Amino acid sequence: MAQLRFSGAHVWVRVEGQEAVLGLSDYLQDQMGEITVLELPDLGDVLRARRRMGHVESEEASSPIEAPITGEVIEVNSEAIENPDIVNTEPYATGWLLRVRIEDPSELDELISEEEYAELTTEV
């Protein structure tokens, strides 16, 4: 599996060629508790890095989801919308959110590695 990169807003990115798969980090889902609602962009929408791309809710919290990169949404995980609890059980597998066509690959350089993310989230 390709290595994950993370945004400061707790969204992971897995690059697959000219595309990226996006999801919420295990840390974020753990902090929020059982996720009950996911609002995601539609197929064909264009995400802008560091701007709102959706919303996540749990019984304990509610939070906007910030896009880690710019690109066109080419696939939405309808299973995650219908059963948002898969983000809790499989955040890096079946709980992914979106597949995006990468517009600006240089934005990936602004994301941090899995190791850096682990250090950041254990210090909190």
Summary of the structure (lengths in Angstrom):
residues: 124
radius of gyration: 13.2
end to end distance: 27.5
largest distance: 37.5
contacts: 383
relative contact order: 0.25
helix: 26%
strand: 38%
